[in-house]
Amino acid sequence: MTGGLAIQRLTGLSSLTYTLYHNPRCSKSRQTLELLRGRGIEPVIVEYLKTPPDAAELGRILGLLGMTPRQLLRKREAAEAGLDDPTLTDEALVAGMVATPATIERPILLTGTRAVLGRPPEAVLALL
């Protein structure tokens, strides 16, 4: 057993990594980041407008959230991108969300096996 692992087991500390899909221009996203940092958590930050998830990663995120693509759409942005058509399939919505990441609701906090949408920001506390 390595020293770090032994210390984690003895103290109960976790090496859990948090990833925040973040838009620094969004007040809810900034509030979520501030909330995490106030609890001593420095997440890996993904500015998803600059580095959007691909279809496979977005599918994984949706699975962790337990949401459909339509549930994760920002309404106004979806309408502007033409993604508010009720006949679009989940696959078409995911493709549209990847192509136009501003349509993805934010912020999203992930661990390896769980995720939560930070709306309201306090919702992320369920993952801590």
N, C-alpha and C positions, 0 to 999 in steps of 0.2 A: 504494500500500500504506500503510495507516495505521500509526502508530508502534507501537501495541500488537500488531498482527498481525505486524509486522516483528520485534519482540522475541520473540514466541512462536516464529516460524519460526527465528530465529537461535539461540535458546537451547533449542529443543525443548520448551518448556513447552506444556502443554495447557490449554485453557479448559474442560475437561470438567466438566460439572455432575453431581453425584451427588445422588440423591434417596433418602432413607431412609424407608420405611414403618415407623413406630416406635410402640411402646407403652411409655411411660416407666415403667409398673409392671412390665414384664417384664425380668427380670435379663439374659437373652440379648440383648435389644434394647439395654439400657443398656451391656452389655459391647461390643456391636458399635459403638455410637456412640463409646464411649471409645477403642476400637481405631482408628477412623477419625480422631478428633481427635488421637490420639497420633502419627499420621502426617501431621498438618497439613491434614487434609481436614475442612472444615465443610460437611456435606451440607445440602441443603434437607430439612427434617424435616416429614413428613406424619404427624400423629397420626391414624392411620387409623380409630381408634374414634370420633373426633370428626368426621373428614372422610373417610368411606369412599370408595373408588374407585367409579365407576359401572360398569355392566356392560361397556361398551366398554373402559374403562381396565383393568379386571381381566382382560379377555380379552387385551389387549395385554401386560400383565405376565405372564400365563400363557405366552403365546407366547415372550416373551423368556427366561423361565425354562425353557422346554421341558417344562412340566409340564401335567398335566391338573388340572381343578378338584379332583377327589378327592385328588390328591397334595398339594394345598396346604391341605387341611382340617386343622384341629386336631381330633383324634379326640373328646375329651371334649365340647368345645363343639359339634361337629357332631352328636353324639348328643343333646345337650340341645336343639338347634335342630331336630331331626328330619331332619337332612341325612345321616344314616348309612344311609339306605335305599338298597340297592344297585341299585334299579330307577330311581333318579332320573337324568335325562339331564344332560349337561354344562351345558346351558342352565339347567335347574332348579337345579343346584348353584350356578352363578354368581349367579343371582337370589337364592338363599338366602344366599350369602356377602355380597352387597351389602346385603341386608336385615339381616343379623346379622354385622357385620364381625368380631366376636370369634372367629368360626369360621375366619378367615384366619390361616394360620401366619405367624409373624414372627420376626425383622425381614427386610425385603426391601430390598436395595440396587439401585438402578437407575442406569444411564447412559442416554443416548439410544437405544442399540442393544443393550444387554446388561443382564442382571439376574442376581442370585444371592440365594438364601435364606441368611441368616446363621445357619445351624444346622450346625455350631458357628459362633460369631462369626468365627473365623479364615477361614471359607469366603469372606468378602467380599474377602479379599486377592487373590483371583483376578481381581477387577475393577480393581484399582489399577495 
